[in-house]
């Protein structure tokens, strides 16, 4: 299993969270600079063009890009506090992927002061079907994802993929 992990705006994949993901497969976590442009699916897929990606996981700005990439390549994704209201519409570009399962699981912080969960839920209600999405809201969670919650959400996500 090849896992594409996309970090947030001013962060990187921590060693502890990488270890969680490595239990499920090989992790590809490119360093990205979102300062000039927030939406980078073409650049990201170019970085991993020699790799068949099976799932996409992202946090914050990386989760926004993961959402788009999941739709483009037809692969499931796990999203932590994605700013989906920043989505700019259709992203159509050439890929070598055969569309498959684009199931999406989201973990949202109920008191996130960086990405408003109400805006994310509004976006989802207008842009997805209920069959393809699983939403977990922690009413006490802010924007940062604690390791224990990360482990739990990752385990749930991969269990739904029969892993």
Phi and psi in radians as a Rosetta constraint file:
Dihedral C 1 N 2 CA 2 C 2 CIRCULARHARMONIC -1.859 0.35
Dihedral N 2 CA 2 C 2 N 3 CIRCULARHARMONIC 2.157 0.35
Dihedral C 2 N 3 CA 3 C 3 CIRCULARHARMONIC -1.939 0.35
Dihedral N 3 CA 3 C 3 N 4 CIRCULARHARMONIC 2.146 0.35
Dihedral C 3 N 4 CA 4 C 4 CIRCULARHARMONIC -1.672 0.35
Dihedral N 4 CA 4 C 4 N 5 CIRCULARHARMONIC 2.055 0.35
Dihedral C 4 N 5 CA 5 C 5 CIRCULARHARMONIC -1.936 0.35
Dihedral N 5 CA 5 C 5 N 6 CIRCULARHARMONIC 2.258 0.35
Dihedral C 5 N 6 CA 6 C 6 CIRCULARHARMONIC -2.063 0.35
Dihedral N 6 CA 6 C 6 N 7 CIRCULARHARMONIC 2.073 0.35
Dihedral C 6 N 7 CA 7 C 7 CIRCULARHARMONIC -1.312 0.35
Dihedral N 7 CA 7 C 7 N 8 CIRCULARHARMONIC 2.983 0.35
Dihedral C 7 N 8 CA 8 C 8 CIRCULARHARMONIC -1.440 0.35
Dihedral N 8 CA 8 C 8 N 9 CIRCULARHARMONIC -3.053 0.35
Dihedral C 8 N 9 CA 9 C 9 CIRCULARHARMONIC -0.973 0.35
Dihedral N 9 CA 9 C 9 N 10 CIRCULARHARMONIC -0.891 0.35
Dihedral C 9 N 10 CA 10 C 10 CIRCULARHARMONIC -2.162 0.35
Dihedral N 10 CA 10 C 10 N 11 CIRCULARHARMONIC 0.836 0.35
Dihedral C 10 N 11 CA 11 C 11 CIRCULARHARMONIC -2.540 0.35
Dihedral N 11 CA 11 C 11 N 12 CIRCULARHARMONIC 3.082 0.35
Dihedral C 11 N 12 CA 12 C 12 CIRCULARHARMONIC -2.431 0.35
Dihedral N 12 CA 12 C 12 N 13 CIRCULARHARMONIC 2.918 0.35
Dihedral C 12 N 13 CA 13 C 13 CIRCULARHARMONIC -1.262 0.35
Dihedral N 13 CA 13 C 13 N 14 CIRCULARHARMONIC 2.102 0.35
Dihedral C 13 N 14 CA 14 C 14 CIRCULARHARMONIC -1.254 0.35
Dihedral N 14 CA 14 C 14 N 15 CIRCULARHARMONIC 2.761 0.35
Dihedral C 14 N 15 CA 15 C 15 CIRCULARHARMONIC -1.060 0.35
Dihedral N 15 CA 15 C 15 N 16 CIRCULARHARMONIC -0.689 0.35
Dihedral C 15 N 16 CA 16 C 16 CIRCULARHARMONIC -1.137 0.35
Dihedral N 16 CA 16 C 16 N 17 CIRCULARHARMONIC -0.749 0.35
Dihedral C 16 N 17 CA 17 C 17 CIRCULARHARMONIC -1.257 0.35
Dihedral N 17 CA 17 C 17 N 18 CIRCULARHARMONIC -0.571 0.35
Dihedral C 17 N 18 CA 18 C 18 CIRCULARHARMONIC -1.076 0.35
Dihedral N 18 CA 18 C 18 N 19 CIRCULARHARMONIC -0.739 0.35
Dihedral C 18 N 19 CA 19 C 19 CIRCULARHARMONIC -1.074 0.35
Dihedral N 19 CA 19 C 19 N 20 CIRCULARHARMONIC -0.661 0.35
Dihedral C 19 N 20 CA 20 C 20 CIRCULARHARMONIC -1.052 0.35
Dihedral N 20 CA 20 C 20 N 21 CIRCULARHARMONIC -0.837 0.35
Dihedral C 20 N 21 CA 21 C 21 CIRCULARHARMONIC -1.168 0.35
Dihedral N 21 CA 21 C 21 N 22 CIRCULARHARMONIC -0.624 0.35
Dihedral C 21 N 22 CA 22 C 22 CIRCULARHARMONIC -1.138 0.35
Dihedral N 22 CA 22 C 22 N 23 CIRCULARHARMONIC -0.279 0.35
Dihedral C 22 N 23 CA 23 C 23 CIRCULARHARMONIC -1.179 0.35
Dihedral N 23 CA 23 C 23 N 24 CIRCULARHARMONIC -0.376 0.35
Dihedral C 23 N 24 CA 24 C 24 CIRCULARHARMONIC -1.873 0.35
Dihedral N 24 CA 24 C 24 N 25 CIRCULARHARMONIC -0.255 0.35
Dihedral C 24 N 25 CA 25 C 25 CIRCULARHARMONIC 2.902 0.35
Dihedral N 25 CA 25 C 25 N 26 CIRCULARHARMONIC -2.940 0.35
Dihedral C 25 N 26 CA 26 C 26 CIRCULARHARMONIC -1.482 0.35
Dihedral N 26 CA 26 C 26 N 27 CIRCULARHARMONIC 2.301 0.35
Dihedral C 26 N 27 CA 27 C 27 CIRCULARHARMONIC -1.794 0.35
Dihedral N 27 CA 27 C 27 N 28 CIRCULARHARMONIC 2.232 0.35
Dihedral C 27 N 28 CA 28 C 28 CIRCULARHARMONIC -1.975 0.35
Dihedral N 28 CA 28 C 28 N 29 CIRCULARHARMONIC 2.011 0.35
Dihedral C 28 N 29 CA 29 C 29 CIRCULARHARMONIC -2.298 0.35
Dihedral N 29 CA 29 C 29 N 30 CIRCULARHARMONIC 1.423 0.35
Dihedral C 29 N 30 CA 30 C 30 CIRCULARHARMONIC -1.170 0.35
Dihedral N 30 CA 30 C 30 N 31 CIRCULARHARMONIC 2.529 0.35
Dihedral C 30 N 31 CA 31 C 31 CIRCULARHARMONIC -1.326 0.35
Dihedral N 31 CA 31 C 31 N 32 CIRCULARHARMONIC 2.258 0.35
Dihedral C 31 N 32 CA 32 C 32 CIRCULARHARMONIC -2.189 0.35
Dihedral N 32 CA 32 C 32 N 33 CIRCULARHARMONIC 2.535 0.35
Dihedral C 32 N 33 CA 33 C 33 CIRCULARHARMONIC -1.989 0.35
Dihedral N 33 CA 33 C 33 N 34 CIRCULARHARMONIC 1.821 0.35
Dihedral C 33 N 34 CA 34 C 34 CIRCULARHARMONIC -1.537 0.35
Dihedral N 34 CA 34 C 34 N 35 CIRCULARHARMONIC 0.004 0.35
Dihedral C 34 N 35 CA 35 C 35 CIRCULARHARMONIC -1.101 0.35
Dihedral N 35 CA 35 C 35 N 36 CIRCULARHARMONIC -0.653 0.35
Dihedral C 35 N 36 CA 36 C 36 CIRCULARHARMONIC -1.500 0.35
Dihedral N 36 CA 36 C 36 N 37 CIRCULARHARMONIC -0.600 0.35
Dihedral C 36 N 37 CA 37 C 37 CIRCULARHARMONIC -2.617 0.35
Dihedral N 37 CA 37 C 37 N 38 CIRCULARHARMONIC 2.289 0.35
Dihedral C 37 N 38 CA 38 C 38 CIRCULARHARMONIC -1.471 0.35
Dihedral N 38 CA 38 C 38 N 39 CIRCULARHARMONIC -0.529 0.35
Dihedral C 38 N 39 CA 39 C 39 CIRCULARHARMONIC -1.847 0.35
Dihedral N 39 CA 39 C 39 N 40 CIRCULARHARMONIC 1.962 0.35
Dihedral C 39 N 40 CA 40 C 40 CIRCULARHARMONIC -2.269 0.35
Dihedral N 40 CA 40 C 40 N 41 CIRCULARHARMONIC 0.639 0.35
Dihedral C 40 N 41 CA 41 C 41 CIRCULARHARMONIC -1.053 0.35
Dihedral N 41 CA 41 C 41 N 42 CIRCULARHARMONIC -0.671 0.35
Dihedral C 41 N 42 CA 42 C 42 CIRCULARHARMONIC -1.106 0.35
Dihedral N 42 CA 42 C 42 N 43 CIRCULARHARMONIC -0.799 0.35
Dihedral C 42 N 43 CA 43 C 43 CIRCULARHARMONIC -1.099 0.35
Dihedral N 43 CA 43 C 43 N 44 CIRCULARHARMONIC -0.753 0.35
Dihedral C 43 N 44 CA 44 C 44 CIRCULARHARMONIC -1.107 0.35
Dihedral N 44 CA 44 C 44 N 45 CIRCULARHARMONIC -0.838 0.35
Dihedral C 44 N 45 CA 45 C 45 CIRCULARHARMONIC -1.157 0.35
Dihedral N 45 CA 45 C 45 N 46 CIRCULARHARMONIC -0.527 0.35
Dihedral C 45 N 46 CA 46 C 46 CIRCULARHARMONIC -1.112 0.35
Dihedral N 46 CA 46 C 46 N 47 CIRCULARHARMONIC -0.654 0.35
Dihedral C 46 N 47 CA 47 C 47 CIRCULARHARMONIC -1.156 0.35
Dihedral N 47 CA 47 C 47 N 48 CIRCULARHARMONIC -0.455 0.35
Dihedral C 47 N 48 CA 48 C 48 CIRCULARHARMONIC -2.082 0.35
Dihedral N 48 CA 48 C 48 N 49 CIRCULARHARMONIC 0.456 0.35
Dihedral C 48 N 49 CA 49 C 49 CIRCULARHARMONIC -1.104 0.35
Dihedral N 49 CA 49 C 49 N 50 CIRCULARHARMONIC -0.383 0.35
Dihedral C 49 N 50 CA 50 C 50 CIRCULARHARMONIC -1.559 0.35
Dihedral N 50 CA 50 C 50 N 51 CIRCULARHARMONIC 0.080 0.35
Dihedral C 50 N 51 CA 51 C 51 CIRCULARHARMONIC -2.112 0.35
Dihedral N 51 CA 51 C 51 N 52 CIRCULARHARMONIC 2.328 0.35
Dihedral C 51 N 52 CA 52 C 52 CIRCULARHARMONIC -1.434 0.35
Dihedral N 52 CA 52 C 52 N 53 CIRCULARHARMONIC 1.872 0.35
Dihedral C 52 N 53 CA 53 C 53 CIRCULARHARMONIC -1.441 0.35
Dihedral N 53 CA 53 C 53 N 54 CIRCULARHARMONIC 2.290 0.35
Dihedral C 53 N 54 CA 54 C 54 CIRCULARHARMONIC -1.730 0.35
Dihedral N 54 CA 54 C 54 N 55 CIRCULARHARMONIC -0.618 0.35
Dihedral C 54 N 55 CA 55 C 55 CIRCULARHARMONIC -2.483 0.35
Dihedral N 55 CA 55 C 55 N 56 CIRCULARHARMONIC 2.732 0.35
Dihedral C 55 N 56 CA 56 C 56 CIRCULARHARMONIC -2.180 0.35
Dihedral N 56 CA 56 C 56 N 57 CIRCULARHARMONIC 2.316 0.35
Dihedral C 56 N 57 CA 57 C 57 CIRCULARHARMONIC -2.274 0.35
Dihedral N 57 CA 57 C 57 N 58 CIRCULARHARMONIC 2.398 0.35
Dihedral C 57 N 58 CA 58 C 58 CIRCULARHARMONIC -2.650 0.35
Dihedral N 58 CA 58 C 58 N 59 CIRCULARHARMONIC 2.773 0.35
Dihedral C 58 N 59 CA 59 C 59 CIRCULARHARMONIC -2.174 0.35
Dihedral N 59 CA 59 C 59 N 60 CIRCULARHARMONIC 2.305 0.35
Dihedral C 59 N 60 CA 60 C 60 CIRCULARHARMONIC 0.979 0.35
Dihedral N 60 CA 60 C 60 N 61 CIRCULARHARMONIC -2.107 0.35
Dihedral C 60 N 61 CA 61 C 61 CIRCULARHARMONIC -1.067 0.35
Dihedral N 61 CA 61 C 61 N 62 CIRCULARHARMONIC -0.580 0.35
Dihedral C 61 N 62 CA 62 C 62 CIRCULARHARMONIC -1.147 0.35
Dihedral N 62 CA 62 C 62 N 63 CIRCULARHARMONIC -0.547 0.35
Dihedral C 62 N 63 CA 63 C 63 CIRCULARHARMONIC -1.228 0.35
Dihedral N 63 CA 63 C 63 N 64 CIRCULARHARMONIC -0.617 0.35
Dihedral C 63 N 64 CA 64 C 64 CIRCULARHARMONIC -1.066 0.35
Dihedral N 64 CA 64 C 64 N 65 CIRCULARHARMONIC -0.827 0.35
Dihedral C 64 N 65 CA 65 C 65 CIRCULARHARMONIC -1.149 0.35
Dihedral N 65 CA 65 C 65 N 66 CIRCULARHARMONIC -0.618 0.35
Dihedral C 65 N 66 CA 66 C 66 CIRCULARHARMONIC -1.120 0.35
Dihedral N 66 CA 66 C 66 N 67 CIRCULARHARMONIC -0.690 0.35
Dihedral C 66 N 67 CA 67 C 67 CIRCULARHARMONIC -1.038 0.35
Dihedral N 67 CA 67 C 67 N 68 CIRCULARHARMONIC -0.835 0.35
Dihedral C 67 N 68 CA 68 C 68 CIRCULARHARMONIC -1.126 0.35
Dihedral N 68 CA 68 C 68 N 69 CIRCULARHARMONIC -0.810 0.35
Dihedral C 68 N 69 CA 69 C 69 CIRCULARHARMONIC -1.102 0.35
Dihedral N 69 CA 69 C 69 N 70 CIRCULARHARMONIC -0.702 0.35
Dihedral C 69 N 70 CA 70 C 70 CIRCULARHARMONIC -0.983 0.35
Dihedral N 70 CA 70 C 70 N 71 CIRCULARHARMONIC -0.780 0.35
Dihedral C 70 N 71 CA 71 C 71 CIRCULARHARMONIC -1.153 0.35
Dihedral N 71 CA 71 C 71 N 72 CIRCULARHARMONIC -0.727 0.35
Dihedral C 71 N 72 CA 72 C 72 CIRCULARHARMONIC -1.169 0.35
Dihedral N 72 CA 72 C 72 N 73 CIRCULARHARMONIC -0.789 0.35
Dihedral C 72 N 73 CA 73 C 73 CIRCULARHARMONIC -1.721 0.35
Dihedral N 73 CA 73 C 73 N 74 CIRCULARHARMONIC -0.049 0.35
Dihedral C 73 N 74 CA 74 C 74 CIRCULARHARMONIC 1.150 0.35
Dihedral N 74 CA 74 C 74 N 75 CIRCULARHARMONIC 0.830 0.35
Dihedral C 74 N 75 CA 75 C 75 CIRCULARHARMONIC -2.199 0.35
Dihedral N 75 CA 75 C 75 N 76 CIRCULARHARMONIC 2.620 0.35
Dihedral C 75 N 76 CA 76 C 76 CIRCULARHARMONIC -1.156 0.35
Dihedral N 76 CA 76 C 76 N 77 CIRCULARHARMONIC 2.691 0.35
Dihedral C 76 N 77 CA 77 C 77 CIRCULARHARMONIC -2.463 0.35
Dihedral N 77 CA 77 C 77 N 78 CIRCULARHARMONIC 2.661 0.35
Dihedral C 77 N 78 CA 78 C 78 CIRCULARHARMONIC -2.057 0.35
Dihedral N 78 CA 78 C 78 N 79 CIRCULARHARMONIC 2.144 0.35
Dihedral C 78 N 79 CA 79 C 79 CIRCULARHARMONIC -2.121 0.35
Dihedral N 79 CA 79 C 79 N 80 CIRCULARHARMONIC 2.246 0.35
Dihedral C 79 N 80 CA 80 C 80 CIRCULARHARMONIC -1.875 0.35
Dihedral N 80 CA 80 C 80 N 81 CIRCULARHARMONIC 2.024 0.35
Dihedral C 80 N 81 CA 81 C 81 CIRCULARHARMONIC 0.810 0.35
Dihedral N 81 CA 81 C 81 N 82 CIRCULARHARMONIC 1.007 0.35
Dihedral C 81 N 82 CA 82 C 82 CIRCULARHARMONIC -1.354 0.35
Dihedral N 82 CA 82 C 82 N 83 CIRCULARHARMONIC 2.339 0.35
Dihedral C 82 N 83 CA 83 C 83 CIRCULARHARMONIC -1.453 0.35
Dihedral N 83 CA 83 C 83 N 84 CIRCULARHARMONIC 1.148 0.35
Dihedral C 83 N 84 CA 84 C 84 CIRCULARHARMONIC -1.131 0.35
Dihedral N 84 CA 84 C 84 N 85 CIRCULARHARMONIC -0.372 0.35
Dihedral C 84 N 85 CA 85 C 85 CIRCULARHARMONIC -1.170 0.35
Dihedral N 85 CA 85 C 85 N 86 CIRCULARHARMONIC -0.230 0.35
Dihedral C 85 N 86 CA 86 C 86 CIRCULARHARMONIC -1.504 0.35
Dihedral N 86 CA 86 C 86 N 87 CIRCULARHARMONIC -0.047 0.35
Dihedral C 86 N 87 CA 87 C 87 CIRCULARHARMONIC -1.068 0.35
Dihedral N 87 CA 87 C 87 N 88 CIRCULARHARMONIC 2.318 0.35
Dihedral C 87 N 88 CA 88 C 88 CIRCULARHARMONIC -1.738 0.35
Dihedral N 88 CA 88 C 88 N 89 CIRCULARHARMONIC 0.319 0.35
Dihedral C 88 N 89 CA 89 C 89 CIRCULARHARMONIC 1.775 0.35
Dihedral N 89 CA 89 C 89 N 90 CIRCULARHARMONIC -2.802 0.35
Dihedral C 89 N 90 CA 90 C 90 CIRCULARHARMONIC -1.097 0.35
Dihedral N 90 CA 90 C 90 N 91 CIRCULARHARMONIC 2.332 0.35
Dihedral C 90 N 91 CA 91 C 91 CIRCULARHARMONIC -2.071 0.35
Dihedral N 91 CA 91 C 91 N 92 CIRCULARHARMONIC 1.809 0.35
Dihedral C 91 N 92 CA 92 C 92 CIRCULARHARMONIC -2.021 0.35
Dihedral N 92 CA 92 C 92 N 93 CIRCULARHARMONIC 2.060 0.35
Dihedral C 92 N 93 CA 93 C 93 CIRCULARHARMONIC -2.654 0.35
Dihedral N 93 CA 93 C 93 N 94 CIRCULARHARMONIC 2.851 0.35
Dihedral C 93 N 94 CA 94 C 94 CIRCULARHARMONIC -1.268 0.35
Dihedral N 94 CA 94 C 94 N 95 CIRCULARHARMONIC 2.259 0.35
Dihedral C 94 N 95 CA 95 C 95 CIRCULARHARMONIC -2.312 0.35
Dihedral N 95 CA 95 C 95 N 96 CIRCULARHARMONIC 2.862 0.35
Dihedral C 95 N 96 CA 96 C 96 CIRCULARHARMONIC -1.713 0.35
Dihedral N 96 CA 96 C 96 N 97 CIRCULARHARMONIC 0.251 0.35
Dihedral C 96 N 97 CA 97 C 97 CIRCULARHARMONIC -1.562 0.35
Dihedral N 97 CA 97 C 97 N 98 CIRCULARHARMONIC 2.506 0.35
Dihedral C 97 N 98 CA 98 C 98 CIRCULARHARMONIC -1.601 0.35
Dihedral N 98 CA 98 C 98 N 99 CIRCULARHARMONIC 2.171 0.35
Dihedral C 98 N 99 CA 99 C 99 CIRCULARHARMONIC -1.002 0.35
Dihedral N 99 CA 99 C 99 N 100 CIRCULARHARMONIC 2.402 0.35
Dihedral C 99 N 100 CA 100 C 100 CIRCULARHARMONIC -2.396 0.35
Dihedral N 100 CA 100 C 100 N 101 CIRCULARHARMONIC -2.447 0.35
Dihedral C 100 N 101 CA 101 C 101 CIRCULARHARMONIC -1.301 0.35
Dihedral N 101 CA 101 C 101 N 102 CIRCULARHARMONIC 2.071 0.35
Dihedral C 101 N 102 CA 102 C 102 CIRCULARHARMONIC -1.933 0.35
Dihedral N 102 CA 102 C 102 N 103 CIRCULARHARMONIC 0.611 0.35
Dihedral C 102 N 103 CA 103 C 103 CIRCULARHARMONIC -0.948 0.35
Dihedral N 103 CA 103 C 103 N 104 CIRCULARHARMONIC 2.464 0.35
Dihedral C 103 N 104 CA 104 C 104 CIRCULARHARMONIC -2.232 0.35
Dihedral N 104 CA 104 C 104 N 105 CIRCULARHARMONIC 2.315 0.35
Dihedral C 104 N 105 CA 105 C 105 CIRCULARHARMONIC -2.065 0.35
Dihedral N 105 CA 105 C 105 N 106 CIRCULARHARMONIC 2.319 0.35
Dihedral C 105 N 106 CA 106 C 106 CIRCULARHARMONIC -2.132 0.35
Dihedral N 106 CA 106 C 106 N 107 CIRCULARHARMONIC 2.459 0.35
Dihedral C 106 N 107 CA 107 C 107 CIRCULARHARMONIC -2.045 0.35
Dihedral N 107 CA 107 C 107 N 108 CIRCULARHARMONIC 2.068 0.35
Dihedral C 107 N 108 CA 108 C 108 CIRCULARHARMONIC -2.081 0.35
Dihedral N 108 CA 108 C 108 N 109 CIRCULARHARMONIC 2.471 0.35
Dihedral C 108 N 109 CA 109 C 109 CIRCULARHARMONIC -1.540 0.35
Dihedral N 109 CA 109 C 109 N 110 CIRCULARHARMONIC 2.152 0.35
Dihedral C 109 N 110 CA 110 C 110 CIRCULARHARMONIC -1.150 0.35
Dihedral N 110 CA 110 C 110 N 111 CIRCULARHARMONIC -0.407 0.35
Dihedral C 110 N 111 CA 111 C 111 CIRCULARHARMONIC -2.088 0.35
Dihedral N 111 CA 111 C 111 N 112 CIRCULARHARMONIC 0.561 0.35
Dihedral C 111 N 112 CA 112 C 112 CIRCULARHARMONIC -1.163 0.35
Dihedral N 112 CA 112 C 112 N 113 CIRCULARHARMONIC 2.090 0.35
Dihedral C 112 N 113 CA 113 C 113 CIRCULARHARMONIC -1.684 0.35
Dihedral N 113 CA 113 C 113 N 114 CIRCULARHARMONIC 0.079 0.35
Dihedral C 113 N 114 CA 114 C 114 CIRCULARHARMONIC -1.873 0.35
Dihedral N 114 CA 114 C 114 N 115 CIRCULARHARMONIC -0.797 0.35
Dihedral C 114 N 115 CA 115 C 115 CIRCULARHARMONIC -2.062 0.35
Dihedral N 115 CA 115 C 115 N 116 CIRCULARHARMONIC 1.922 0.35
Dihedral C 115 N 116 CA 116 C 116 CIRCULARHARMONIC -1.178 0.35
Dihedral N 116 CA 116 C 116 N 117 CIRCULARHARMONIC 2.020 0.35
Dihedral C 116 N 117 CA 117 C 117 CIRCULARHARMONIC -1.087 0.35
Dihedral N 117 CA 117 C 117 N 118 CIRCULARHARMONIC -0.493 0.35
Dihedral C 117 N 118 CA 118 C 118 CIRCULARHARMONIC -1.133 0.35
Dihedral N 118 CA 118 C 118 N 119 CIRCULARHARMONIC -0.680 0.35
Dihedral C 118 N 119 CA 119 C 119 CIRCULARHARMONIC -1.148 0.35
Dihedral N 119 CA 119 C 119 N 120 CIRCULARHARMONIC -0.690 0.35
Dihedral C 119 N 120 CA 120 C 120 CIRCULARHARMONIC -1.119 0.35
Dihedral N 120 CA 120 C 120 N 121 CIRCULARHARMONIC -0.799 0.35
Dihedral C 120 N 121 CA 121 C 121 CIRCULARHARMONIC -1.108 0.35
Dihedral N 121 CA 121 C 121 N 122 CIRCULARHARMONIC -0.675 0.35
Dihedral C 121 N 122 CA 122 C 122 CIRCULARHARMONIC -1.091 0.35
Dihedral N 122 CA 122 C 122 N 123 CIRCULARHARMONIC -0.788 0.35
Dihedral C 122 N 123 CA 123 C 123 CIRCULARHARMONIC -1.029 0.35
Dihedral N 123 CA 123 C 123 N 124 CIRCULARHARMONIC -0.816 0.35
Dihedral C 123 N 124 CA 124 C 124 CIRCULARHARMONIC -1.100 0.35
Dihedral N 124 CA 124 C 124 N 125 CIRCULARHARMONIC -0.708 0.35
Dihedral C 124 N 125 CA 125 C 125 CIRCULARHARMONIC -1.129 0.35
Dihedral N 125 CA 125 C 125 N 126 CIRCULARHARMONIC -0.470 0.35
Dihedral C 125 N 126 CA 126 C 126 CIRCULARHARMONIC -1.644 0.35
Dihedral N 126 CA 126 C 126 N 127 CIRCULARHARMONIC -0.209 0.35
Dihedral C 126 N 127 CA 127 C 127 CIRCULARHARMONIC -2.282 0.35
Dihedral N 127 CA 127 C 127 N 128 CIRCULARHARMONIC 0.041 0.35
Dihedral C 127 N 128 CA 128 C 128 CIRCULARHARMONIC -2.410 0.35
Dihedral N 128 CA 128 C 128 N 129 CIRCULARHARMONIC 2.836 0.35
Dihedral C 128 N 129 CA 129 C 129 CIRCULARHARMONIC -1.717 0.35
Dihedral N 129 CA 129 C 129 N 130 CIRCULARHARMONIC 2.639 0.35
Dihedral C 129 N 130 CA 130 C 130 CIRCULARHARMONIC -1.104 0.35
Dihedral N 130 CA 130 C 130 N 131 CIRCULARHARMONIC -0.469 0.35
Dihedral C 130 N 131 CA 131 C 131 CIRCULARHARMONIC -1.213 0.35
Dihedral N 131 CA 131 C 131 N 132 CIRCULARHARMONIC -0.383 0.35
Dihedral C 131 N 132 CA 132 C 132 CIRCULARHARMONIC -1.844 0.35
Dihedral N 132 CA 132 C 132 N 133 CIRCULARHARMONIC 0.200 0.35
Dihedral C 132 N 133 CA 133 C 133 CIRCULARHARMONIC -2.431 0.35
Dihedral N 133 CA 133 C 133 N 134 CIRCULARHARMONIC 2.478 0.35
Dihedral C 133 N 134 CA 134 C 134 CIRCULARHARMONIC -2.295 0.35
Dihedral N 134 CA 134 C 134 N 135 CIRCULARHARMONIC 2.077 0.35
Dihedral C 134 N 135 CA 135 C 135 CIRCULARHARMONIC -1.982 0.35
Dihedral N 135 CA 135 C 135 N 136 CIRCULARHARMONIC 2.262 0.35
Dihedral C 135 N 136 CA 136 C 136 CIRCULARHARMONIC -2.069 0.35
Dihedral N 136 CA 136 C 136 N 137 CIRCULARHARMONIC 2.108 0.35
Dihedral C 136 N 137 CA 137 C 137 CIRCULARHARMONIC -2.027 0.35
Dihedral N 137 CA 137 C 137 N 138 CIRCULARHARMONIC 2.173 0.35
Dihedral C 137 N 138 CA 138 C 138 CIRCULARHARMONIC -1.773 0.35
Dihedral N 138 CA 138 C 138 N 139 CIRCULARHARMONIC 1.958 0.35
Dihedral C 138 N 139 CA 139 C 139 CIRCULARHARMONIC -1.122 0.35
Dihedral N 139 CA 139 C 139 N 140 CIRCULARHARMONIC -0.328 0.35
Dihedral C 139 N 140 CA 140 C 140 CIRCULARHARMONIC -1.796 0.35
Dihedral N 140 CA 140 C 140 N 141 CIRCULARHARMONIC -0.034 0.35
Dihedral C 140 N 141 CA 141 C 141 CIRCULARHARMONIC -1.474 0.35
Dihedral N 141 CA 141 C 141 N 142 CIRCULARHARMONIC 2.378 0.35
Dihedral C 141 N 142 CA 142 C 142 CIRCULARHARMONIC -1.635 0.35
Dihedral N 142 CA 142 C 142 N 143 CIRCULARHARMONIC -2.506 0.35
Dihedral C 142 N 143 CA 143 C 143 CIRCULARHARMONIC -1.453 0.35
Dihedral N 143 CA 143 C 143 N 144 CIRCULARHARMONIC -0.642 0.35
Dihedral C 143 N 144 CA 144 C 144 CIRCULARHARMONIC -1.274 0.35
Dihedral N 144 CA 144 C 144 N 145 CIRCULARHARMONIC 2.459 0.35
Dihedral C 144 N 145 CA 145 C 145 CIRCULARHARMONIC -1.810 0.35
Dihedral N 145 CA 145 C 145 N 146 CIRCULARHARMONIC 1.945 0.35
Dihedral C 145 N 146 CA 146 C 146 CIRCULARHARMONIC -1.136 0.35
Dihedral N 146 CA 146 C 146 N 147 CIRCULARHARMONIC 2.652 0.35
Dihedral C 146 N 147 CA 147 C 147 CIRCULARHARMONIC -0.985 0.35
Dihedral N 147 CA 147 C 147 N 148 CIRCULARHARMONIC -0.746 0.35
Dihedral C 147 N 148 CA 148 C 148 CIRCULARHARMONIC -1.093 0.35
Dihedral N 148 CA 148 C 148 N 149 CIRCULARHARMONIC -0.755 0.35
Dihedral C 148 N 149 CA 149 C 149 CIRCULARHARMONIC -1.139 0.35
Dihedral N 149 CA 149 C 149 N 150 CIRCULARHARMONIC -0.680 0.35
Dihedral C 149 N 150 CA 150 C 150 CIRCULARHARMONIC -1.042 0.35
Dihedral N 150 CA 150 C 150 N 151 CIRCULARHARMONIC -0.802 0.35
Dihedral C 150 N 151 CA 151 C 151 CIRCULARHARMONIC -1.063 0.35
Dihedral N 151 CA 151 C 151 N 152 CIRCULARHARMONIC -0.815 0.35
Dihedral C 151 N 152 CA 152 C 152 CIRCULARHARMONIC -1.082 0.35
Dihedral N 152 CA 152 C 152 N 153 CIRCULARHARMONIC -0.839 0.35
Dihedral C 152 N 153 CA 153 C 153 CIRCULARHARMONIC -1.148 0.35
Dihedral N 153 CA 153 C 153 N 154 CIRCULARHARMONIC -0.660 0.35
Dihedral C 153 N 154 CA 154 C 154 CIRCULARHARMONIC -1.137 0.35
Dihedral N 154 CA 154 C 154 N 155 CIRCULARHARMONIC -0.738 0.35
Dihedral C 154 N 155 CA 155 C 155 CIRCULARHARMONIC -1.098 0.35
Dihedral N 155 CA 155 C 155 N 156 CIRCULARHARMONIC -0.782 0.35
Dihedral C 155 N 156 CA 156 C 156 CIRCULARHARMONIC -1.062 0.35
Dihedral N 156 CA 156 C 156 N 157 CIRCULARHARMONIC -0.804 0.35
Dihedral C 156 N 157 CA 157 C 157 CIRCULARHARMONIC -1.014 0.35
Dihedral N 157 CA 157 C 157 N 158 CIRCULARHARMONIC -0.910 0.35
Dihedral C 157 N 158 CA 158 C 158 CIRCULARHARMONIC -1.226 0.35
Dihedral N 158 CA 158 C 158 N 159 CIRCULARHARMONIC -0.476 0.35
Dihedral C 158 N 159 CA 159 C 159 CIRCULARHARMONIC -1.157 0.35
Dihedral N 159 CA 159 C 159 N 160 CIRCULARHARMONIC -0.550 0.35
Dihedral C 159 N 160 CA 160 C 160 CIRCULARHARMONIC -1.300 0.35
Dihedral N 160 CA 160 C 160 N 161 CIRCULARHARMONIC -0.300 0.35
Dihedral C 160 N 161 CA 161 C 161 CIRCULARHARMONIC -1.667 0.35
Dihedral N 161 CA 161 C 161 N 162 CIRCULARHARMONIC 0.246 0.35
Dihedral C 161 N 162 CA 162 C 162 CIRCULARHARMONIC 1.106 0.35
Dihedral N 162 CA 162 C 162 N 163 CIRCULARHARMONIC 0.691 0.35
